Each structure stands twice: as structure tokens, then as C-alpha cells.
Amino acid sequence: MRQLSEADRDAIQLAQDPKFPRWLEQITATGGCAHPVHLSGSTTTRDATTGEILHHYDTRDEPGERLSVRCRNRRATVCAPCSRLHAGDTFHLVRAGLLGGKNVPTTVCDHPRLFITLTAPSFGPVHRAGDRCRPRRTRQECEHGRPFDCGAVHGADDSRVGQPLCADCYDYPAHTLWHAHAGKLWDRFVIGVRRHLASAVGLTQSRFPDHARLSFARVAEYQKRAAVHVHAVVRLDGPAGPDDQPPAWGTADLMADAVRASARRVVVRTAYSPAVGELALCWGVQVDARPLRADALGPDDDAVAAYVAKYVTKGASETGAGTDHRLMTWDDIDAAPVTAHVRTLMRTCWHLGGLPEYAPLHLRAWAHTLGYRGHILTKSRAYSTTYAALRAERAAHLGGADDPGAVTDAHWRYVGSGHTPGAALIASGIAADLAANGEAARETASESAGGALGPG
């Protein structure tokens, strides 16, 4: 007879608790969250005019005298249920900016729109997947005695893909500092796009907002070489935003020209360091700008939204480019389950982070993401809806919306997080069931609509 595990015994004990049905309701309400946050407290809702108590809730009546809520972590490696919810919200956020909905007019699909990709520059040759990696007619070696060529054909899952041909030749300081300045590079890029559009039609840059408005949503993705590149949806509106028609001169082709011109010209200079010097940072030479066409001749809008949504749930550890948790000491870097290439990038962050000239970059705090300190997804204010609005809409759909004629007095405190072994086992089963039900519902809806739907 098989001996019961600790998780099995704990699950049985939970199931025998008189309040188990209510506990199960709580875990189901969190979607089977892997690391729920436990709160203690109460809320009292009163009529704003009469002061009459409309609703009162207190966790003293709950199992363990606490309420469990979602952790809301976007990373699938940390909490798969919450990451699925975040991916669904991202899909609808991006899709609304492409096709309308969520208080965005459907006419935005007729505005000039691009799906663009910007890459990091080369910091040194790395192994590549696909055809012969780096073939050369004559064998050459670097100053460290390592070959410049590689005639192997690497598969996509080959551990050598993305690794430097010579780690001593690779410019690790430039790589980490490029990551630390990627947000500033993007800001300068957007300014450059506006400037190029204005000059192309004879406007001064200061007059551009009187004629048009540039809106975007972008997501950052780590490549195999552990360098971030950016995917973005860019849309041109009239001066009032998505409700306003763009000017007649605003075309997707003109926008694409502006994107390429700005990507070529943008330069951000680092602070001078005796150890590194002053670096001029720029985008890589590979720039892609594809029009999204309302006549369906371009990439599918739903597919673009789903593509962006897929990447927001990926943590650094899942892509092999770092870890999902901050590194507190130098020894943490040695213990991190990463490649030698990524470990060297972490060590470079730690070393440069100790130099006073780079103190504003907080490189040690971001060593786990190799110096990249931006959000995975950012958007301009007028692009579409917000995550907060989507959560409020979901709460209203589930009957949790606030009454505008009521006043709520709330008192909450944090009392813990996570699951016991048995609770984790049960939550995992609930999450799997909810995911399967959601997938079945999407397949049914897709068959009814005659097309593919995004994550939801």
C-alpha cells in the first residue's frame, strides 16, 4: 500500500474541515492562484446620503479568519493562473488599440498602423540557429586564439545558440549598459518618429501635436543572446486621439519611413567612466516595420495582439536570460541556474553597479534582468484602455462593482501568502480545470466565429 505524501495528508485534513466548502470557493475565486495573498480585515458600505449600512464583510467569518486574493504575477513560471489572466488582459488591451472596443472607437482600424520590431546592436559574434552558423572560407582566430568561424548547423534548442564565439571578445559592459538605457532609447526613438513625420510634410516639430498624435503599445522580449528587442504596435491618430481621424498625409508608408529613419539616427550616450569610457548606444541594424491593413492584406490584428500577450507572461528564467528574483549578493549570481554567458552579464551588472558614475542606473538591483529595468509592456496614454479599467470591468461583470451612491470604509492588513502543501495540490487541480474549461470555451467560440481568438 502506497504511503500518503505530506501534501496528500494535508489535503485530506483540509477536506475534513467544516469550512472547507467556503475555502474551496475562495481558491476557485482566485483561479487557483499558486501564491495567493492572505488579508485580514473588513469593509462596510453605507448609503452616502442616509448613512444606512448596505453591506458589511469581515474576515472573522472566513476559514482561518482571512481572505485570499490573487498574487497577480504576470510570469507563467511563478503563477500560471495569474499569468493567463494577465495575458488575456494584455490581449484585449492591445486588440482594443487595433480594432476598437473598451471605449476605443472601431474607426481606429482605418488609421495608419504598424507592427514594428527594433533590435539591440551586436556586442560580439554569437552562435546562430538555422543554416551553417558562421562559415568562413579561411580559418581565422581572434586575439585570444579562438576561431571566428563555426561551420556547425545548430538546432533551435542547441545550448550553444546565443552564446559568444569568444567570451573574452564579447562587449559585456556595452550589453548591460544598453539594457539600462533601453527605455531612454525608446523615448528618443518615438520623438524621432514624430520629428521625421513633421519634417516630411513641412511642419515644425512643435506644430505636430496640432495635426496628429502617435500612439503605441510595446513589449520587450529577450533573444537567445540574452539581449532585449522590442515589438510594438504604432498607430497614427488625429490630434484629439483615437476618436479623431488622422491627417490625409498620414500614411502607413510614411510612418514606416519615419520608423526606419529614427531607428538609424537615435543615439544615447552613457556617463563617462574610467573603466568603460563613454559609450554611444543605438538600435541594431535589423528594423522591421509592417503595415497592419484593415483590408486584411497585412498581418492579422488578433494574431498580433496574441503575439504581444504571449510575451508578457514570460519571465527572465523562462527565456534563459536571467532569473525572476532579485540577486542580493555576489554569491547569488554563482548559484543562479543560468548559462555562463548570462552569468557573466550578471557579474558585469554587479561590477558596474558598484561604480559611482553608474549609481543612478541601479544596476545591482537589476542584475537578475541583466540591467534591463523597463516594464515588459508599456503604452502611450491614448493607445487604448488600461489594466485597471479591465480589472474594474471584470469586477463589475462578476458583481463586484462599486455603487456610485455609496461610501465604503475598508480596513485591511497583510497576514501572509502562499499555500500549505495540501492547499497547493488542490489549487493546482482547480487551476488545471479552469484552464481546460477556458480552452474548450475558446475553441467553441472560435468555431462559431470561423476564426482564431486570442488568449483570454
C-alpha positions in Angstrom: 0.0 0.0 0.0 1.4 3.4 -1.0 2.2 5.7 1.8 0.5 9.1 1.7 2.7 12.1 1.0 2.7 15.2 3.2 0.6 17.0 0.6 -2.0 14.2 0.4 -2.3 14.2 4.2 -2.7 17.9 4.4 -5.3 17.9 1.6 -7.3 15.3 3.4 -7.2 17.3 6.6 -8.4 20.4 4.8 -11.2 18.5 3.2 -12.4 17.4 6.6 -12.6 21.0 7.9 -16.3 22.2 8.3 -15.4 25.4 6.4 -13.8 23.5 3.5 -16.6 24.4 1.0 -16.0 28.2 1.7 -12.2 27.7 1.5 -12.8 26.0 -1.9 -14.9 28.9 -3.0 -12.0 31.3 -2.2 -9.4 29.3 -4.0 -11.7 29.0 -7.0 -12.3 32.7 -7.0 -8.5 33.3 -7.3 -8.4 31.0 -10.3 -6.3 28.5 -8.4 -3.6 31.2 -7.9 -0.3 29.5 -7.0 0.8 32.1 -4.4 -2.3 33.9 -3.1 -2.0 36.9 -0.8 -3.9 36.5 2.5 -5.6 39.5 4.0 -7.4 40.2 7.3 -9.9 43.0 7.8 -13.4 44.3 7.0 -15.3 46.5 4.7 -18.5 48.4 5.5 -20.5 50.0 2.7 -23.0 52.8 3.6 -25.5 54.8 1.7 -23.8 58.2 1.0 -27.0 60.1 1.9 -28.6 58.3 4.7 -25.7 56.5 6.3 -27.6 53.2 6.2 -25.3 50.1 6.2 -25.8 48.5 2.8 -23.2 45.7 3.2 -20.7 44.6 5.7 -17.9 42.0 5.3 -15.5 40.7 7.9 -12.9 38.0 7.5 -13.6 36.7 11.0 -16.2 34.5 9.4 -13.8 33.1 6.9 -11.7 30.0 7.1 -8.5 30.9 9.1 -10.1 34.4 9.5 -8.6 35.6 6.3 -9.4 36.3 2.7 -7.2 35.0 -0.2 -6.7 37.2 -3.3 -4.7 36.7 -6.5 -1.0 37.4 -6.5 -1.4 39.0 -10.0 2.1 37.9 -11.0 2.4 38.0 -14.8 5.1 35.4 -15.0 4.0 31.9 -16.0 6.9 30.4 -14.2 5.8 32.0 -10.9 2.0 31.7 -11.2 0.4 30.1 -14.3 -3.2 31.0 -13.4 -2.5 34.7 -12.8 -0.3 34.9 -15.9 -3.1 33.5 -18.0 -5.4 36.3 -16.7 -2.7 38.9 -17.4 -2.2 37.6 -20.9 -5.9 37.8 -21.5 -6.0 41.4 -20.3 -3.0 42.2 -22.5 -4.6 40.7 -25.5 -7.7 42.8 -25.0 -5.7 46.0 -24.3 -3.6 45.6 -27.5 -6.6 44.5 -29.6 -8.7 47.5 -28.5 -6.0 49.8 -29.9 -6.1 47.9 -33.2 -9.7 47.2 -33.8 -11.6 49.3 -31.2 -13.7 48.3 -28.2 -13.2 49.1 -24.5 -14.2 52.7 -25.1 -12.0 52.9 -28.1 -13.9 53.7 -31.4 -13.9 50.9 -34.1 -12.7 53.5 -36.6 -9.1 53.1 -35.3 -8.8 50.1 -37.6 -8.8 52.6 -40.5 -5.9 54.6 -39.0 -2.4 54.0 -40.3 -0.9 51.3 -38.1 2.4 49.4 -38.0 3.8 46.4 -36.2 7.5 47.1 -35.7 10.5 45.3 -34.3 13.6 47.0 -33.0 16.7 45.0 -32.0 19.8 45.5 -29.9 23.1 46.1 -31.8 25.8 43.4 -31.9 28.1 43.2 -28.9 30.1 40.4 -30.4 29.5 37.3 -32.7 27.3 34.5 -31.2 26.3 31.1 -32.4 23.2 31.1 -34.6 20.5 28.5 -35.4 19.4 27.5 -38.9 21.9 27.2 -41.7 25.7 26.9 -41.1 26.4 29.1 -38.1 29.3 31.3 -39.2 31.1 29.7 -42.1 34.3 31.3 -43.4 36.5 30.2 -46.4 39.7 30.5 -44.4 40.0 29.8 -40.7 40.7 32.9 -38.6 41.3 33.3 -34.9 40.7 36.2 -32.5 43.4 37.7 -30.4 42.5 35.1 -27.7 43.2 32.2 -30.0 39.6 31.2 -30.6 38.1 30.7 -34.1 36.0 33.4 -35.7 34.1 30.7 -37.7 31.7 27.9 -36.9 30.5 25.5 -39.6 28.0 23.7 -37.4 24.3 23.6 -38.1 22.6 24.4 -34.7 19.1 23.4 -34.0 16.8 26.0 -32.3 17.2 24.1 -28.9 21.0 23.8 -29.2 22.5 25.2 -25.9 25.3 26.9 -27.9 22.8 29.2 -29.8 23.2 32.7 -28.5 26.5 32.0 -26.7 29.5 34.1 -27.8 32.1 32.6 -30.1 34.7 34.2 -27.7 33.5 35.4 -24.3 36.7 37.5 -23.9 35.9 39.4 -27.1 32.3 40.0 -26.2 31.5 43.5 -25.0 29.7 42.7 -21.8 29.8 46.3 -20.4 28.1 47.6 -23.6 25.5 44.9 -23.4 24.4 45.7 -19.8 24.6 49.4 -20.3 22.5 49.1 -23.5 19.9 47.3 -21.4 20.0 50.0 -18.7 19.4 52.7 -21.3 16.8 50.8 -23.5 13.9 52.9 -22.1 15.7 56.1 -23.0 16.4 54.8 -26.4 12.7 54.1 -26.9 11.7 57.6 -25.8 14.2 59.2 -28.1 13.0 56.9 -30.9 9.4 58.0 -30.5 10.5 61.6 -30.5 12.5 60.9 -33.7 9.5 59.4 -35.4 7.3 62.5 -34.6 10.1 64.7 -35.8 10.6 62.9 -39.1 6.8 62.8 -39.8 6.6 66.6 -39.1 9.6 67.5 -41.4 8.3 65.2 -44.2 5.1 67.2 -44.5 6.7 70.7 -43.8 5.7 71.1 -40.2 7.8 72.2 -37.3 8.1 69.7 -34.5 6.2 72.0 -32.1 3.2 72.1 -34.5 3.0 68.3 -34.9 0.5 67.8 -32.0 -1.9 70.2 -33.7 -2.1 67.8 -36.6 -1.6 64.3 -35.4 -0.9 62.1 -32.4 1.3 59.0 -32.2 0.1 56.1 -30.0 1.8 52.8 -29.3 1.9 49.7 -27.2 5.3 47.9 -26.9 6.6 44.7 -25.4 10.2 43.7 -24.6 11.5 40.2 -25.4 14.8 38.6 -24.7 16.6 37.0 -27.7 18.7 33.9 -27.4 21.8 36.0 -27.0 20.1 37.5 -23.8 19.6 40.9 -25.4 16.2 42.6 -25.4 14.5 43.5 -28.5 11.2 45.4 -28.8 7.9 44.6 -30.6 5.4 47.5 -30.8 2.1 48.4 -32.4 2.2 52.1 -33.5 -0.9 54.0 -34.6 -1.3 57.5 -36.0 -4.4 59.4 -34.9 -5.7 62.9 -35.3 -4.7 65.5 -32.7 -7.6 64.5 -30.3 -6.5 60.9 -30.2 -8.3 57.7 -31.3 -11.7 59.5 -31.8 -10.1 61.8 -34.3 -9.2 61.0 -37.9 -5.5 61.3 -38.8 -4.5 63.9 -41.4 -4.6 62.9 -45.1 -0.8 62.9 -45.3 -0.6 60.3 -42.5 0.0 57.0 -44.3 1.5 53.7 -43.2 4.3 54.1 -45.7 5.3 57.5 -44.4 5.2 56.1 -40.8 7.4 53.2 -41.8 9.9 55.6 -43.4 9.9 57.6 -40.1 10.4 54.5 -38.0 13.4 53.4 -40.0 14.9 56.8 -40.1 14.5 57.4 -36.4 15.9 53.9 -35.6 19.0 54.7 -37.6 19.7 58.1 -36.0 18.9 57.7 -32.3 21.9 57.8 -30.1 22.1 57.8 -26.3 25.5 58.5 -24.6 26.4 56.9 -21.3 28.1 58.7 -18.4 31.8 58.7 -18.7 33.6 56.0 -16.7 37.3 55.5 -16.3 36.6 51.7 -16.5 34.4 51.8 -19.7 34.7 55.2 -21.2 31.7 57.0 -22.8 29.6 54.7 -25.0 27.3 55.8 -27.8 24.3 53.4 -27.7 21.9 52.9 -30.6 19.5 50.4 -32.0 20.6 47.4 -34.1 20.6 47.4 -37.9 17.7 45.0 -38.1 14.5 47.1 -38.1 11.1 45.7 -39.3 8.0 47.8 -39.9 5.0 46.1 -41.3 1.7 47.8 -42.0 -1.5 46.4 -40.4 -4.2 46.8 -43.0 -7.9 47.0 -42.4 -8.5 45.1 -45.7 -6.8 42.0 -44.2 -3.9 42.1 -46.6 -1.4 42.6 -43.7 -0.8 40.6 -40.6 -3.9 39.6 -38.7 -4.8 42.0 -35.9 -5.9 39.3 -33.5 -2.6 37.4 -34.2 -0.6 40.5 -33.4 -2.5 41.0 -30.1 -2.0 37.4 -29.2 1.7 37.6 -30.1 2.2 40.5 -27.8 0.2 38.9 -25.0 2.3 35.8 -25.2 5.5 37.6 -24.3 4.2 39.5 -21.3 3.9 36.2 -19.4 7.4 35.1 -20.0 9.8 35.6 -17.1 13.6 36.0 -17.5 14.2 32.5 -16.3 11.8 31.0 -18.9 13.7 32.7 -21.7 17.1 31.7 -20.2 18.1 35.4 -19.9 18.3 35.9 -16.1 16.1 35.0 -13.2 12.7 36.1 -11.9 14.0 37.1 -8.5 16.5 39.8 -7.5 20.0 38.9 -6.7 21.0 40.2 -3.2 24.7 39.1 -3.1 27.6 38.2 -5.4 27.1 34.6 -4.3 23.5 34.6 -5.6 25.0 35.1 -9.1 27.1 31.9 -8.7 24.0 30.0 -7.6 21.7 31.2 -10.4 20.7 28.4 -12.8 21.9 30.2 -15.9 24.4 29.9 -18.7 28.0 31.1 -18.4 27.1 33.9 -20.8 24.2 35.1 -18.7 26.2 34.7 -15.5 28.9 37.0 -16.9 26.3 39.6 -17.8 25.0 39.4 -14.2 28.5 39.8 -12.9 29.1 42.8 -15.2 25.9 44.4 -13.8 27.1 43.8 -10.3 30.6 45.2 -11.0 29.4 48.3 -12.9 26.7 48.9 -10.3 29.4 49.5 -7.7 30.9 52.4 -9.7 29.7 55.8 -8.6 29.2 57.1 -12.2 26.6 54.4 -12.8 24.8 54.7 -9.4 21.7 56.3 -11.0 21.2 53.1 -13.1 20.8 50.8 -10.1 22.5 48.0 -12.0 22.8 45.7 -9.0 19.1 45.9 -8.3 18.5 44.8 -11.9 21.3 42.3 -12.3 18.7 39.5 -12.4 17.3 41.0 -15.7 20.8 41.8 -17.0 20.4 45.5 -16.5 17.1 45.9 -18.2 14.9 47.9 -15.9 11.9 48.8 -18.0 8.4 47.3 -17.8 7.8 44.3 -20.1 4.8 46.1 -21.6 4.2 49.9 -21.9 1.8 52.0 -23.8 1.1 55.6 -24.5 -1.9 57.1 -22.7 -4.2 57.4 -25.7 -3.5 54.0 -27.2 -6.4 52.1 -25.6 -7.7 51.0 -22.2 -5.7 50.3 -19.1 -5.2 47.2 -17.0 -7.0 48.9 -14.1 -10.0 49.5 -16.3 -10.1 45.9 -17.5 -9.9 44.7 -13.9 -12.8 47.1 -12.9 -14.8 45.8 -15.9 -14.2 42.2 -14.8 -15.3 43.0 -11.2 -18.5 44.7 -12.5 -19.2 41.6 -14.6 -18.8 39.4 -11.5 -21.0 41.7 -9.4 -18.2 43.4 -7.5 -18.6 47.0 -8.9 -18.8 49.9 -6.5 -22.1 51.6 -6.1 -21.6 55.3 -7.0 -24.1 56.3 -4.4 -22.3 54.5 -1.6 -19.3 55.1 0.6 -17.0 52.2 1.6 -14.9 52.1 4.8 -12.2 49.5 4.5 -9.6 48.2 6.9 -7.2 45.5 5.6 -3.8 44.2 6.6 -1.4 41.6 5.1 -1.2 38.4 7.1 0.7 36.0 4.8 0.9 34.4 1.4 1.2 31.1 -0.4 -0.2 27.6 0.2 0.3 24.7 2.5 1.3 21.5 0.6 -2.2 20.2 0.5 -3.7 23.5 -0.4 -1.2 23.8 -3.3 -2.2 20.4 -4.5 -5.9 21.3 -4.5 -5.3 24.8 -6.0 -3.2 23.2 -8.8 -6.2 20.9 -9.7 -8.6 23.8 -9.7 -6.3 25.9 -12.0 -6.0 23.0 -14.4 -9.7 22.5 -14.6 -10.3 26.2 -15.1 -7.7 26.3 -17.8 -9.2 23.3 -19.6 -12.7 24.8 -19.4 -11.4 28.2 -20.8 -9.6 26.4 -23.7 -12.8 24.5 -24.5 -14.8 27.7 -24.5 -12.3 29.5 -26.7 -12.4 26.6 -29.2 -16.2 26.6 -29.3 -16.2 30.4 -29.8 -13.6 30.1 -32.5 -15.6 27.5 -34.4 -18.7 29.7 -34.1 -16.8 32.8 -35.3 -15.0 31.0 -38.0 -11.6 32.2 -36.9 -9.0 32.1 -34.1 -9.4 34.0 -30.9 -6.6 35.3 -28.7 -5.8 34.3 -25.1 -8.5 35.1 -22.7 
